[in-house]
Amino acid sequence: MEGMAIRLTGLRKTYGRTEAVAGVDLEIADGEFFSMLGPSGSGKTTVLRMIAGFEAPSAGTVELAGRDVTRLAPFERDVHTVFQDYALFPHMTVEQNVAYGLKVRGVARAERLVRARAALARVGLDGLGRRRPAELSGGQRQRVALARALVGRPRVLLLDEPLGALDLKLRERMQVELKEIQREVGITFVFVTHDQEEALTMSDRIAVFHQGRIEQVATPAEIYERPGTPFVAGFVGTSNLLSGDTARRLLGSPGTYSIRPEKIRVLTDPRAPGEPGLATAAGTVAEVVYLGDSTRFLVDLDAGGRLTALQQNLETSSADLAAFRGARVGLGWQPHHAVRVPDNA
């Protein structure tokens, strides 16, 4: 189908009695930055490997641009994979690493050189082509691996936790740069990660995996603001889940509800009514966690259960906040920020 880069239908993978992927149906559009997010063992990397051709499905089909490639070898598919360890040849220069795939495909030397240098320029590595991988930083090696993947002009680029080995600051910078590169080249990126913030930062859409199945596919805002299952609510970011008698007392109806901590205000007077229309609950502060730019309050509710509230530190310090521990407080939130989560999804 035109406009569709990847279609997975009934995809399963079993290892003996273990079902690593338990029936995945998924469509990814041309030019999309699509992330597969989930904890270790959720099946996301196995799905990526089946798209790449490194694993054969036990059942189901893999289509790339409308073509069934389920039984084709990796080199017969118009995809390239970037791994966390980069898999660069240490004895080759950066330029030779980037051009290697073109050499294997029989591209003339002059064209290989032009395309390799253009790919290096695209990832910000102008002038480093003659260096060896050992002479580069972790971030630079990651860019070389990306340039090597892009130089072959694949229809789909698969990225298996490519930023996992980088330190926090570099990882955050590379998240932004990867998204900019993807927009520039316009090809489909399929990105596997266990890092929720990474997926929210970079993606057009996200598939959240759990126990070999997809729990929800949606935009980052939809995943975060309207989680489709209790697992998604708990895994993507920090969420408060209210259910049972607590939900009935505080929200007026049974079911499971998600309230994000940043939506909850801490009211120093537990008896204060707050703003008109504000839902409120009273409780005792069990713990205060100072995070620098914000503070996390863990509040044991009189109605039962515990809520976490996140407050920006606009004028307060850690010393001021320590006094809250054990204090009686009120919590307030807009009623529409308590989102009903389907229990049986």
C-alpha positions in Angstrom: 0.0 0.0 0.0 1.4 3.4 -1.0 2.2 5.6 2.0 2.7 2.6 4.3 6.3 1.8 5.2 5.6 -1.2 7.4 2.7 -3.5 8.1 2.8 -6.3 10.6 0.0 -8.8 10.7 -0.5 -11.4 13.4 3.2 -11.4 14.2 4.3 -14.0 16.7 7.6 -15.4 18.0 8.0 -18.3 20.3 11.1 -19.8 21.9 10.1 -23.3 23.1 7.1 -22.6 25.4 7.9 -19.0 25.8 5.9 -16.6 23.7 8.1 -13.5 23.2 5.7 -11.8 20.8 2.1 -12.8 21.2 0.3 -11.5 18.1 1.2 -8.0 17.0 -0.7 -6.0 14.3 0.9 -2.7 13.4 1.1 -0.1 10.6 3.8 2.5 10.4 3.6 5.3 7.8 6.2 6.5 5.4 8.3 9.3 6.9 7.1 8.6 10.5 9.3 8.6 13.6 7.8 5.7 15.3 9.0 4.4 18.7 8.4 0.9 20.3 8.5 1.5 24.0 8.4 -1.1 26.8 10.3 -2.7 29.6 13.0 -5.4 29.1 11.3 -8.6 27.9 8.2 -6.9 26.5 8.9 -8.0 22.9 9.8 -4.7 21.3 13.4 -5.7 20.3 12.2 -9.1 19.0 9.6 -7.3 16.7 12.4 -5.0 15.5 14.6 -8.0 14.7 11.8 -9.6 12.7 11.3 -6.4 10.7 15.0 -6.4 10.0 15.1 -10.1 9.1 17.4 -11.2 11.9 14.6 -13.3 13.4 12.0 -15.4 11.5 8.4 -15.1 12.8 6.8 -18.2 14.2 3.5 -16.9 12.6 2.3 -13.8 10.8 3.7 -11.5 8.1 6.1 -8.6 7.7 5.4 -6.2 4.8 7.7 -3.3 3.7 6.1 -0.8 1.3 3.4 -3.4 0.5 5.8 -6.2 -0.3 5.8 -9.4 1.8 9.4 -9.8 3.1 8.6 -12.3 5.8 11.0 -15.0 4.4 13.6 -12.7 2.8 17.1 -12.3 4.2 18.1 -9.0 5.8 20.1 -7.9 2.8 17.1 -8.3 0.6 15.1 -5.8 2.6 15.3 -2.0 2.1 16.1 -1.4 5.8 19.2 -0.6 7.8 19.7 -1.2 11.5 21.7 0.9 14.0 22.7 -1.0 17.2 23.6 0.3 20.7 27.2 -0.9 20.3 27.5 0.9 16.9 29.3 -2.2 15.4 32.0 -0.1 13.7 35.1 -1.7 12.1 38.0 -0.5 14.4 40.7 -1.0 11.7 38.9 1.3 9.2 38.7 5.0 9.1 35.4 6.8 9.7 35.0 7.4 6.0 35.7 3.7 5.2 33.2 2.6 7.8 30.5 4.8 6.3 31.3 3.7 2.7 31.7 0.0 3.4 28.1 -1.0 2.6 28.3 0.9 -0.7 31.5 -1.0 -1.5 29.9 -4.3 -0.9 27.0 -3.3 -3.3 29.6 -2.5 -6.0 29.2 1.3 -6.0 32.2 3.0 -7.8 34.9 4.4 -5.5 34.4 8.0 -6.5 30.6 7.9 -5.8 31.2 6.1 -2.5 33.5 8.9 -1.4 31.0 11.6 -2.4 28.1 9.9 -0.6 30.1 9.0 2.5 31.3 12.6 2.9 27.8 13.9 2.4 26.4 11.5 5.0 29.1 12.5 7.5 28.3 16.2 6.9 24.6 15.5 7.5 25.4 14.2 11.0 27.8 17.0 11.8 31.1 15.1 11.3 32.7 17.2 8.6 36.5 16.8 8.5 36.6 13.6 10.7 36.6 11.1 7.9 40.2 10.1 8.3 40.0 9.3 12.0 39.6 5.8 13.5 36.6 5.0 15.7 38.9 4.8 18.8 39.7 8.4 18.3 36.1 9.5 18.6 33.8 10.2 21.5 30.8 8.0 22.2 28.5 10.6 20.6 30.7 10.9 17.5 30.7 7.1 17.1 27.0 7.1 17.3 26.8 9.6 14.5 29.2 7.5 12.4 26.9 4.5 12.8 23.9 6.7 11.8 25.8 8.1 8.7 26.7 4.5 7.7 23.0 3.6 7.9 21.8 6.7 6.0 24.4 6.5 3.2 22.6 3.5 1.6 19.4 5.5 1.4 17.2 2.8 3.0 13.4 3.2 3.0 13.3 2.3 6.7 15.9 2.9 9.5 15.7 0.6 12.5 17.3 1.9 15.7 17.8 -0.6 18.6 18.4 1.5 21.8 21.1 3.5 19.9 21.5 6.1 22.7 21.7 3.6 25.6 25.4 3.8 26.1 25.6 7.6 26.2 25.7 9.7 29.3 22.6 11.7 30.2 23.5 15.1 28.8 24.8 13.7 25.5 21.7 11.4 25.2 19.4 14.3 25.6 21.3 16.3 22.9 21.3 13.3 20.6 17.5 12.9 21.0 17.0 16.3 19.6 19.5 15.9 16.8 18.2 12.5 15.8 14.7 14.0 15.3 16.1 16.8 13.3 18.1 14.4 11.1 14.9 12.3 10.6 12.9 15.3 9.5 15.7 16.4 7.1 16.1 13.0 5.4 12.4 12.2 5.5 12.7 8.4 5.8 10.9 6.2 8.3 12.7 5.7 11.7 11.6 2.9 13.9 13.2 3.4 17.3 13.3 0.9 20.2 13.7 2.2 23.7 12.8 1.4 27.3 13.1 5.1 28.2 9.7 6.8 28.4 11.1 10.4 28.2 13.1 9.4 25.1 10.0 8.1 23.3 7.9 11.1 24.3 10.6 13.6 23.2 11.3 12.1 19.7 8.2 10.3 18.4 5.4 11.0 16.0 3.6 8.0 17.5 4.5 5.4 20.1 3.6 1.7 20.6 3.7 0.6 24.2 4.7 -3.0 24.6 3.9 -5.3 27.5 4.4 -9.1 27.8 4.7 -9.5 24.0 1.6 -7.5 23.1 0.9 -3.8 22.2 -1.0 -2.1 24.9 -1.6 1.2 23.1 -0.5 3.0 19.9 -1.0 6.8 19.9 0.8 10.1 19.7 3.0 11.1 22.7 0.4 13.5 24.0 -2.4 10.9 23.8 -0.2 8.2 25.5 0.6 10.6 28.3 -2.7 12.5 28.8 -5.1 9.6 28.0 -3.4 6.3 28.7 -5.4 3.4 27.3 -4.6 0.8 30.0 -3.4 0.8 33.7 0.0 -0.5 32.5 0.5 2.5 30.1 -0.6 4.9 32.8 2.0 3.5 35.2 4.8 2.9 32.8 4.8 6.1 30.8 5.9 8.9 33.1 4.7 9.0 36.7 1.0 8.5 37.3 -1.4 8.2 40.2 -4.0 5.5 39.8 -7.2 5.8 41.9 -9.6 2.8 42.0 -12.2 1.1 44.2 -13.5 2.8 47.2 -10.9 5.6 47.0 -12.1 6.5 43.5 -15.7 6.4 44.6 -15.1 8.7 47.6 -13.0 11.2 45.8 -14.4 11.1 42.2 -17.9 10.0 42.8 -17.8 6.9 40.6 -16.1 3.5 40.6 -13.4 2.5 38.1 -9.7 3.2 37.6 -8.6 6.8 37.1 -5.2 8.3 36.2 -4.0 11.7 37.5 -0.6 13.0 36.6 1.4 14.4 39.6 2.0 17.8 37.9 -1.8 18.3 37.6 -2.2 18.2 41.4 -1.7 21.3 43.6 -0.6 21.1 47.2 -2.9 23.3 49.4 -1.2 24.1 52.7 -4.6 24.3 54.5 -6.3 20.9 54.2 -9.7 22.6 55.1 -9.4 25.2 52.3 -12.0 24.8 49.7 -9.6 25.9 46.9 -10.9 27.4 43.6 -14.5 26.8 42.6 -14.8 23.6 40.7 -11.5 22.2 42.0 -11.6 18.6 43.2 -9.9 18.3 46.6 -8.7 15.6 49.1 -7.1 15.9 52.5 -4.1 13.9 53.7 -0.8 13.7 55.5 2.6 14.2 53.7 4.5 10.9 54.0 7.6 12.0 52.2 9.0 15.0 50.4 11.5 14.5 47.6 13.5 17.6 46.5 14.4 17.4 42.8 16.1 20.8 42.4 13.7 22.5 39.9 10.6 20.8 41.5 9.5 18.8 44.6 7.6 15.5 44.8 5.1 15.2 47.6 3.8 11.7 48.6 0.6 12.2 50.4 -1.4 9.5 52.3 -5.0 10.3 51.8 -7.7 10.3 54.5 -9.9 8.6 51.9 -7.4 5.8 51.5 -4.5 5.3 49.1 -1.6 7.7 48.2 -1.2 10.5 45.7 2.0 12.0 44.4 2.0 15.7 43.6 4.7 17.5 41.7 5.3 21.2 42.5 7.7 23.6 40.8 10.2 25.3 43.1 9.5 28.9 42.2 10.5 30.5 45.4 11.2 27.6 47.8 14.4 25.7 48.8 15.0 22.2 50.2 15.1 23.6 53.7 11.7 25.2 53.3 10.2 22.0 52.0 11.5 19.7 54.7 8.9 21.2 57.1 6.2 19.6 55.0 7.1 16.1 56.1 4.3 14.8 58.4 2.2 17.9 57.8 -1.5 17.9 57.0 -2.3 19.3 53.5 -5.0 19.4 51.0 -4.6 18.4 47.4 -6.5 20.0 44.5 -7.0 19.2 40.8 -9.3 20.0 37.9 -11.9 17.2 37.6 -11.1 16.6 33.9 -7.5 15.8 34.8 -8.8 12.6 36.4 -8.8 10.4 33.3 -10.8 7.1 33.3 -8.6 4.2 32.3 -10.3 1.2 30.7 -9.9 -1.8 33.1 -10.3 -4.5 30.6 -8.1 -3.2 27.7 
